[in-house]
């Protein structure tokens, strides 16, 4: 009896993210070594991420987006819909999703694809306890958000704040930051804007 293993949904996500990162690196003519040096990460780790063997954190993805001079939205492995180059509307069923399953965070890209792609709108889903990790991170741009459901702990620099449904925020992305869901039982949903 032969056993055929079907890749898990998590594994498929890791492979899609890795493939997109590899494509961006190759389009820019960069070696693994050059990306590793610019991102301050090991060559082995980047190679594992590109092959779908490791799941990058949001901090790592933000760092790699900066190295490739793209927004985080460019890391979504979305198949473009048949549309004009300057799409105005993105339908709910067309949303690309980036599921950082190891961290308990998933992001849906709400904004349509555009040529410059500097302003991006996301729905961020934070599972109970989901977070970006203990390390603060930075990247290019500015961000703002609005808590739609649940609670979120946001650390920006030396300030840590608890935001609840109806609260909003805004800060420069170059300020060290991290965020997470402090609840052990309830999911949080945040409407998040990144502008690069």
C-alpha positions as CSV (number, residue, x, y, z in Angstrom):
1,X,0.0,0.0,0.0
2,X,1.6,3.2,-1.1
3,X,1.2,6.4,0.9
4,X,1.0,9.6,-0.9
5,X,1.5,12.6,1.4
6,X,-0.5,15.6,0.6
7,X,1.2,18.9,1.6
8,X,-0.5,20.6,4.6
9,X,-2.1,24.0,4.0
10,X,0.7,25.5,6.1
11,X,3.3,23.9,4.0
12,X,1.6,25.2,0.8
13,X,1.7,28.8,2.3
14,X,5.4,28.5,3.2
15,X,6.2,27.3,-0.4
16,X,4.1,30.2,-1.9
17,X,5.9,32.8,0.2
18,X,9.3,31.3,-0.5
19,X,8.6,31.1,-4.2
20,X,7.6,34.8,-4.3
21,X,10.7,35.8,-2.3
22,X,12.9,33.8,-4.7
23,X,11.3,35.4,-7.7
24,X,11.8,38.9,-6.3
25,X,15.5,38.1,-5.6
26,X,16.1,36.8,-9.1
27,X,14.3,39.7,-10.7
28,X,16.7,42.0,-9.0
29,X,19.7,39.9,-9.9
30,X,20.7,39.4,-6.3
31,X,22.5,36.4,-4.8
32,X,21.5,34.7,-1.6
33,X,24.6,36.1,-0.1
34,X,23.8,39.7,-1.1
35,X,20.2,39.4,0.3
36,X,21.6,37.8,3.6
37,X,24.1,40.6,4.0
38,X,21.5,43.4,3.4
39,X,18.9,41.7,5.7
40,X,21.3,40.7,8.4
41,X,20.1,37.1,8.1
42,X,22.0,33.9,7.4
43,X,22.2,32.6,3.8
44,X,21.0,29.2,5.1
45,X,17.9,30.7,6.6
46,X,17.0,32.6,3.5
47,X,17.6,29.5,1.4
48,X,15.2,27.5,3.7
49,X,12.6,30.2,3.4
50,X,12.8,30.3,-0.4
51,X,12.4,26.5,-0.5
52,X,9.4,26.6,1.9
53,X,11.2,24.8,4.7
54,X,11.0,27.7,7.1
55,X,8.2,30.1,7.9
56,X,9.4,33.7,8.1
57,X,8.0,36.1,10.7
58,X,6.4,39.4,9.8
59,X,9.6,41.1,11.0
60,X,11.6,39.0,8.5
61,X,9.2,39.7,5.7
62,X,9.3,43.4,6.4
63,X,13.1,43.3,6.3
64,X,13.1,41.4,3.0
65,X,10.5,43.8,1.5
66,X,12.9,46.6,2.3
67,X,15.8,44.7,0.7
68,X,13.8,44.2,-2.5
69,X,12.5,47.8,-2.3
70,X,8.8,46.7,-2.3
71,X,5.9,46.9,0.0
72,X,4.9,43.9,2.1
73,X,1.9,43.7,-0.2
74,X,4.2,42.7,-3.0
75,X,5.0,39.5,-1.1
76,X,1.5,38.2,-1.5
77,X,1.4,35.4,-4.0
78,X,-1.7,36.7,-5.7
79,X,-2.6,35.7,-9.2
80,X,-3.6,38.8,-11.0
81,X,-7.2,38.9,-12.0
82,X,-8.1,39.8,-15.6
83,X,-8.3,43.5,-15.3
84,X,-6.7,46.7,-16.3
85,X,-3.3,47.6,-15.0
86,X,-4.8,50.3,-12.8
87,X,-7.5,48.2,-11.0
88,X,-9.8,50.3,-8.9
89,X,-11.8,47.7,-7.1
90,X,-10.8,44.4,-5.4
91,X,-13.7,42.1,-4.8
92,X,-13.9,40.0,-1.6
93,X,-13.3,36.7,-3.5
94,X,-10.1,38.2,-5.1
95,X,-8.3,39.0,-1.9
96,X,-4.8,37.6,-1.6
97,X,-3.9,36.2,1.8
98,X,-0.6,35.9,3.6
99,X,-1.0,33.4,6.4
100,X,1.9,33.5,8.9
101,X,0.5,30.4,10.6
102,X,3.4,29.9,13.0
103,X,2.8,33.4,14.5
104,X,-1.0,33.3,14.6
105,X,-1.3,36.2,12.1
106,X,-2.8,36.3,8.7
107,X,-3.2,39.3,6.4
108,X,-5.6,39.8,3.6
109,X,-4.7,42.4,1.0
110,X,-7.8,44.6,0.5
111,X,-6.4,47.2,-1.9
112,X,-6.3,46.6,-5.6
113,X,-3.1,46.1,-7.4
114,X,-1.6,49.3,-8.7
115,X,1.5,50.3,-10.6
116,X,3.2,52.1,-7.7
117,X,1.6,50.1,-4.9
118,X,2.8,52.6,-2.2
119,X,-0.5,52.6,-0.2
120,X,-1.9,49.2,0.9
121,X,-4.9,48.3,2.9
122,X,-5.0,45.0,4.9
123,X,-7.3,43.1,7.2
124,X,-5.1,41.6,9.9
125,X,-6.4,38.6,11.8
126,X,-4.7,37.8,15.1
127,X,-5.5,34.5,16.6
128,X,-5.5,34.3,20.4
129,X,-1.9,34.9,21.5
130,X,-0.8,35.6,17.9
131,X,2.0,38.1,17.7
132,X,4.9,39.4,15.7
133,X,7.4,38.1,18.2
134,X,9.5,39.5,21.1
135,X,11.8,41.5,18.8
136,X,10.9,45.0,17.7
137,X,11.3,45.6,14.0
138,X,11.3,48.5,11.5
139,X,10.7,49.0,7.8
140,X,10.1,51.8,5.4
141,X,6.9,53.8,5.4
142,X,4.1,54.8,7.7
143,X,1.2,52.8,9.1
144,X,-2.1,53.3,10.7
145,X,-5.0,51.1,11.8
146,X,-8.4,50.6,13.4
147,X,-9.3,47.8,15.7
148,X,-12.5,46.2,14.4
149,X,-12.8,43.3,16.9
150,X,-11.0,42.2,20.0
151,X,-7.8,43.7,21.5
152,X,-4.3,44.4,20.3
153,X,-1.2,45.2,22.2
154,X,1.0,47.6,20.2
155,X,4.5,48.5,21.2
156,X,6.1,51.5,19.4
157,X,9.5,52.5,20.7
158,X,9.3,52.5,24.5
159,X,5.5,52.8,24.6
160,X,3.2,49.8,24.9
161,X,-0.5,50.4,24.5
162,X,-3.6,48.1,24.6
163,X,-6.1,49.0,21.9
164,X,-9.6,47.8,21.9
165,X,-12.5,47.7,19.4
166,X,-12.9,51.2,18.0
167,X,-9.4,52.4,18.9
168,X,-7.0,53.6,16.1
169,X,-3.3,54.3,15.7
170,X,-0.7,55.8,13.4
171,X,3.1,55.8,13.5
172,X,6.2,56.0,11.3
173,X,7.3,52.4,10.4
174,X,11.0,53.3,11.0
175,X,10.1,53.4,14.7
176,X,10.8,50.0,16.3
177,X,7.5,48.2,16.8
178,X,5.7,45.0,17.4
179,X,2.1,43.9,18.0
180,X,0.0,41.0,19.2
181,X,-3.3,39.7,20.6
182,X,-3.1,39.5,24.4
183,X,-6.3,37.4,24.6
184,X,-6.0,33.7,25.2
185,X,-9.5,33.0,23.8
186,X,-10.7,35.7,21.4
187,X,-9.5,36.6,17.9
188,X,-8.7,40.2,17.0
189,X,-9.3,41.9,13.6
190,X,-7.5,45.1,12.6
191,X,-7.9,47.2,9.5
192,X,-4.3,48.2,8.7
193,X,-2.9,50.7,6.3
194,X,0.8,50.7,5.1
195,X,2.1,53.5,3.1
196,X,5.7,53.2,1.7
